[in-house]
Amino acid sequence: MKISVCIPMYNENRVIADTAKQLSEYMHAHFDDYEIIFCSDGSQDGCDKTVEALNLPNVRVIAYQPNRGKGYAVRTAMLAATGDIRMFTDADLAYGTDVIERVAATFEKNPSAELVIGSRNLQKDGYEGYTWMRRIASKAYLRVLSIVGGFKLSDSQCGCKAFTAKAAEGIFSRCEVDRFAFDFEAILWAVKFDYKIVEMPVRIINHGESKVSVLRDSFRMLKDLRAMRKRIKKASIEKEA
């Protein structure tokens, strides 16, 4: 089984060399067949060149201009990937590296699963290191969005998600959302296809600065989510064999 790890990045030069080295060492030690794809979303700080200069095995860099948004970067990397399992995680390795092996093991234990989605709400330590206010705000935010979206996932916004090759192709070839609401669109397409989704407990290892503001982005997310639900509900699909 080949696994593809996709890393969207936007001006991540501060951390990206360490991330690339750490990730490369981990994948080499734990997987026989793998690839790592760094996708630079219109970065201006040369983080794509930094990764390329390391000349690490089984590492590819995709770069484009101008900046389009994390959703576009994830979509581009997922459709360029060649793995049987294709996952994305954050450029600062917020969930650590061991999560990759756990994703692979979860697919092996659940052979009918098409998606494995990380959740900070399945174990007590999922929000370890969060302030009390940030924890409450995040949980309430996720609950509201799940109700509006019409799905029962406990953490739709977790930055660690994995797909089988079939699911990745079927979902991301249809996605249109370029920015932060892309997670919802991917999940809504998965529901449309009736793909089996398995949640896996995760916790934040590295607490970087979030680029999403709950107050600033909530109303925009809700508006985008309602529009996506209507569009995807009307879409006519033929589920892949």
C-alpha positions in Angstrom: 0.0 0.0 0.0 1.4 3.4 -1.0 0.6 6.4 1.1 0.8 10.0 0.0 1.2 12.8 2.6 0.1 16.2 1.3 1.3 19.4 2.9 -0.4 22.6 1.9 1.9 25.6 2.7 1.6 29.4 2.5 4.7 31.4 3.6 5.9 28.6 5.9 9.7 29.2 5.5 10.0 29.5 9.3 9.2 25.9 9.9 9.2 24.1 6.5 12.8 22.8 6.4 12.4 21.1 9.8 9.0 19.8 8.8 10.3 18.3 5.6 13.3 16.6 7.3 11.2 15.3 10.1 8.5 14.0 7.8 11.0 12.4 5.4 12.8 10.6 8.2 9.6 9.3 9.6 8.2 8.1 6.3 11.4 6.4 5.4 11.5 4.5 8.7 7.8 3.4 8.7 6.7 2.9 5.1 8.2 1.0 2.2 6.1 2.9 -0.4 5.3 6.5 0.1 5.5 10.1 -1.3 5.4 13.5 0.3 3.9 16.4 -1.7 4.4 20.0 -0.6 2.0 22.3 -2.3 2.9 26.0 -2.2 -0.2 28.2 -2.4 1.2 31.3 -3.9 3.9 31.7 -1.2 6.1 34.7 -1.4 8.8 33.6 1.1 10.5 30.9 -1.0 9.3 28.0 1.1 9.0 25.9 -2.0 12.6 26.5 -3.0 13.6 25.6 0.6 12.0 22.2 0.3 13.4 21.6 -3.2 17.0 22.5 -2.0 16.9 19.7 0.6 16.7 17.1 -2.2 14.9 14.6 0.0 13.8 11.2 -1.4 10.2 10.7 -2.5 9.4 14.4 -2.0 7.7 16.5 -4.7 7.0 20.2 -4.6 4.1 21.9 -6.5 4.1 25.7 -6.6 1.8 28.1 -8.4 0.9 31.8 -8.3 -1.1 33.6 -7.1 -2.4 32.6 -3.7 -5.7 30.7 -4.0 -6.4 29.3 -0.5 -5.8 26.2 1.5 -8.6 24.4 -0.2 -7.1 24.9 -3.6 -3.7 23.7 -2.4 -5.1 20.6 -0.8 -7.2 19.8 -3.9 -4.2 20.3 -6.2 -2.0 18.0 -4.1 -4.7 15.3 -3.6 -5.3 15.1 -7.4 -1.5 15.0 -8.1 -0.9 12.2 -5.5 -0.6 8.6 -6.6 -1.0 6.8 -3.3 -3.6 4.2 -2.4 -4.1 6.3 0.7 -3.9 10.1 0.4 -3.9 12.3 3.5 -3.2 15.9 4.3 -1.9 17.6 7.4 -0.6 21.0 8.5 2.8 22.4 7.5 3.8 22.7 11.2 2.9 19.0 11.8 0.4 20.2 14.4 -0.8 16.6 14.9 2.7 15.1 15.0 4.0 12.3 12.7 2.8 9.2 14.5 -0.7 10.2 13.3 0.3 9.0 9.8 0.9 5.4 10.9 -2.3 5.5 13.0 -4.2 6.6 9.8 -2.8 3.6 7.9 -3.7 1.3 10.8 -7.2 2.7 10.9 -7.8 1.9 7.2 -6.4 -1.6 7.7 -8.8 -2.2 10.6 -11.7 -0.7 8.7 -11.4 -2.1 5.1 -14.7 -0.6 4.0 -13.7 2.9 5.1 -13.1 5.5 2.4 -12.3 8.4 4.7 -10.5 8.6 8.0 -11.0 11.9 9.7 -9.1 13.1 12.8 -11.1 14.4 15.7 -10.1 16.3 18.8 -13.3 15.5 20.5 -13.0 11.7 20.9 -10.5 11.7 23.8 -10.0 14.0 26.8 -6.6 15.1 25.7 -7.8 16.2 22.2 -7.8 19.8 23.3 -4.8 19.6 25.6 -2.9 22.9 25.6 -5.9 25.0 24.5 -7.1 27.8 26.7 -10.5 27.2 28.4 -12.0 30.0 26.2 -10.6 28.7 23.0 -11.7 25.1 23.8 -15.3 26.2 24.5 -15.4 28.4 21.4 -14.0 25.7 19.1 -16.4 23.1 20.4 -19.5 25.3 20.0 -18.3 26.4 16.6 -18.0 22.9 15.4 -21.3 21.9 16.8 -23.2 24.7 15.0 -21.4 24.0 11.7 -22.2 20.2 11.9 -25.9 21.0 12.6 -26.1 23.3 9.6 -24.1 20.9 7.5 -26.4 18.0 8.4 -23.7 15.6 9.4 -22.8 13.9 12.7 -19.0 14.2 12.7 -17.5 15.4 15.9 -14.7 17.5 14.4 -15.2 18.4 10.7 -12.5 21.1 10.9 -9.6 18.9 12.0 -6.6 19.5 9.8 -5.8 15.8 9.4 -7.9 13.9 7.0 -7.2 10.8 4.8 -8.9 9.3 1.7 -8.6 6.2 -0.4 -7.5 7.0 -3.9 -11.0 6.4 -5.2 -12.5 8.8 -2.7 -9.9 11.4 -3.2 -10.4 11.4 -7.0 -14.2 11.3 -6.7 -14.4 14.1 -4.1 -11.6 16.5 -5.0 -12.3 16.4 -8.8 -15.7 18.0 -7.9 -14.7 20.4 -5.2 -14.8 24.1 -6.0 -14.2 25.9 -2.6 -10.7 27.3 -2.4 -10.5 28.6 1.1 -11.3 27.3 4.7 -14.7 25.9 4.0 -13.2 23.3 1.8 -13.3 20.7 4.6 -17.1 20.9 4.6 -17.3 20.5 0.8 -15.2 17.4 0.9 -17.4 15.9 3.7 -20.6 16.8 1.9 -19.4 15.1 -1.3 -18.4 12.0 0.8 -21.9 11.9 2.2 -23.3 12.4 -1.3 -21.3 9.3 -2.4 -22.3 7.4 0.7 -18.7 6.8 1.5 -18.0 5.3 4.9 -16.3 7.7 7.2 -14.3 6.7 10.3 -13.2 9.2 12.9 -9.9 8.7 14.7 -8.9 10.5 17.9 -6.0 13.0 17.5 -4.6 15.8 19.6 -2.6 18.9 18.8 1.1 18.4 19.4 2.4 21.7 18.1 0.2 24.7 18.9 0.8 27.1 16.0 -1.1 30.3 15.4 -4.5 29.5 13.8 -5.2 31.3 10.6 -9.0 30.9 11.2 -10.8 33.4 13.4 -14.0 31.9 15.0 -15.7 35.3 15.2 -14.5 36.6 11.8 -15.0 33.5 9.8 -18.1 31.9 11.3 -20.7 33.8 9.4 -18.8 33.4 6.1 -18.5 29.7 6.8 -22.2 29.3 7.5 -23.1 31.1 4.3 -20.7 29.0 2.3 -22.0 25.8 3.9 -25.6 26.5 3.0 -24.6 27.3 -0.6 -22.6 24.1 -0.8 -25.4 22.0 0.6 -27.8 23.3 -2.1 -25.3 22.9 -4.9 -24.2 19.4 -3.9 -27.7 18.2 -3.2 -28.7 19.2 -6.7 -25.6 17.5 -8.3 -26.2 14.4 -10.3 -23.5 11.7 -9.7 -22.8 8.2 -10.6 -20.9 6.5 -7.8 -17.7 4.9 -8.8 -17.5 1.1 -8.7 
